[in-house]
Amino acid sequence: MANLLSSSKGVTTPNAHGSYKQVIKHWFFKRIVGGKQVWTPFSHYDSALLETSVLSKGDNIVAVEGGRYDVYIKERKKFSVYWDSEPIEVRRCSWFYKATDSKYVPYEEETSDLLEAEYKSATESGQWHNTIILSMGEQVVFHGPTVIVHFQQQQNTDAWGGSSQTTSRPRVVKRDLDDFNIEQGECHKVDHLLFMVHGIGSVCDLKLRTVEEVVEDFRAIARQLVQSHYKNSIEMGSVGRVEVLPVSWHSDLHSREVGIDEQLKSITLESIPKLRNFTNDTLLDVLFYTSPTYCQKIMNTVATSMNATYTKYRERNPDFNGGVSLAGHSLGSLILFDLLCHQNPLKENEEENLKNLDQPFMTMQSRGDMNQTVLRGGLALEPQQITYSMGPAGSRQPFIQYVQLIFQPKKFFALGSPIGMFVTIRGIDKLGLDFRLPTCTGFYNIFHPYDPVAYRIEALINPDLSGIRPVLISHHKGRKRMHLELKETMTRVSMDLKNRFFDRFKSTLESVDIFGLTSKSRKEAEELMEMEVEKVIEMQRHLEENEGDNQTANDNSKSNVPKTAPRIRTDSNSTGISDDMIEIDFPLGKLNDSKRVDYVLQEAPLEFFNEYIFALSSHVCYWDSEDTILFVMKEIYAGLGVTPDSQVPQQTMTIERPSSCNSLSQASISLSGS
């Protein structure tokens, strides 16, 4: 706390007189970014709500950020509504100082009031060069209306144990909000809910961010992409925003009440502790899910969390009439897949009741001897037998009880999903064309071509689709990446070259028949030549594809590491012409309403050179991938009958990422090169 201990007498500065204007107070909250504290401004709308409540002495609790947080004004704390988190400090700010990392930090409210009083007095009297002594020997010097500095006192200790105080480099002090990038506020109209479930471990990406943090980035990027690609629909009022909410299960599984971490600690070897702790906290989640005991805990946590979040959201937003979709990353997608496979479809009259909030909701489904759906109103539904869950061989799916969701998901997005692999090791060699999720009509298997955890699913629906490439997801600017376009052009040129060469050879063979070949021998010669030309062109194309790996191959040869032959990607190849533009004659099944299921992202230019280096990062790229997020938004709004604008956004469009911005100026990352 700062106190005004003394103030030196000021000196009148010529032309320093001016009319005093009341400072604009804005509300900020403290975030932790990269282990550092960053003060971030609320939107203009949220700050106005908080300021109005303070001035009018109204409600102590104010909902902000689209209703995802509640601010307790008296306590100056912000609490999350739909998930558990530590309270976040908020502050009513008007004065700031620049820290050593060039980020502006707001003064405490009492100190800001003292500085504002001195500023008002100096402005009205014209006397500047005043010094205000704060607590801990710090000083703020008013040299003029726009030149204000803050001096800190540092305690230095010499070799004899003595101490002395020195003044450090002065800090720049600001009074206004001119340099802050503050948003106007979120759209109040919510068209759809999207629940996102994380995969293994307590962190979701290489930045060691939690699911709440990565979903915050996902939500912010989705909001900006919708604003840029659905501009006409937004202006007409037909499009609002998609509310994205996180669902966490790892903290519940590894809680003190469960006690699994303590048990693992007692049997874990002491060597390589960091690696073993990483294994216990992250990799073992896969084994926990194959255990009936802990699989039940995970499934209950995910289902009950989504039900509770949905119920709370409807209570806080009674006018919401949109649908719900689900998205899961890695193991989270498998959890949602198993959960959706064990949902009981509602009858027509029950679907109508589900749309009415006054009607009872489904709460629980029990498998086995308790296989029935219980409603609050006492109505019991007929159990539906689902034979998918148990395969004839393999590790099989744990026999557990599955909670029934109180809503019917519209679409399910699996990101970097191992569903295909788990289905296979459960002994299920084919799902079949008739397989579908009982309550969800849309299913999308989205993966990066280098993701080591992702597997395809279409081949399990129809084996004939195993040789068909997945659908290539469009770039968020409506085009292919430059290196993919170049490679596709080279492939097309190679095909044209082969056809021209063969046609010329064929015409020469027909006109100069010096060997007296019969029609049969001529046909055989043509086929032989075509095969030889195809081999030459294919070899040339392989050389072009692996041109970027020559240096790595040379290093391997120097290290006596045997080379591997060039590999031709088929199912994960995103560099050729995608099959989304080609009509598929094979039946696609009911899993995604007779539409394609597998969708592949375009690799970035840097990733193109070596797929092994970027394998790990490709598995966690989905949270902030503009292509992935825009694809999800397009599919959600397509279900609502809304199409994006026909015009591609300008190349100068930027996306602001909350995780990488500071409180002064949020870093804008250009999309033109990604």
ABEGO torsion letter per residue (X at the ends): XBBBABBBBBBBBBGABBBBBBBBBBBBBBBBBGGBBBBBBBBAAAAAAAAAAAAAGBBABBBBGGGABBBBAAAGBBBBAABBBBBBBBBBBABBBBBAAGBBBBBBAAAAAAAAAAAAAAAAAGBBGBBBBBBGGBBBBBABAABBBBBBBBBBBBAAGBBBBBBBBBBBBBABAAABBBBAEBBABBABBBBBBBBBEABABAAGBBAAAAAAAAAAAAAAAAAAAAAAAAAAGABBBBBBBBBBAAAAAABAAAGAAAAAAAABBABGAAAAAAAAAAAAAAAAAABAAAAAAAAAAAAAAAAAAAAAAAAABAABABBBBBBBBEAAAAAAAAAAAABBBBBAAAAAAAABAABBBBABBBBEAABBBBBAAGBBBBBBBBAAABBABEAEBBBBBBBBBABBBABBBBBGBAAAAAAAAAGBABAEAABBBAABABBBBBBBAABAABBBAAAAABAAAAABBBBBBBBAAGBBBAAAAAAAAAAAAAAAAAAAAAAAAAAAAAABBAAGBBAAAAAAAAAAAAAAAAAAAAAAAAAAAAAAAAAAAAAAAAAGBBBBBBBBBAAABAABBBAAABBBABBAEAAAGGBBABBBBBBBAAAAABAAAAAAAAAAAAAABAAAAAAAAAAAAAAAGBBBBABBBBAABBBBBAAABBAABBBBBBAAAX
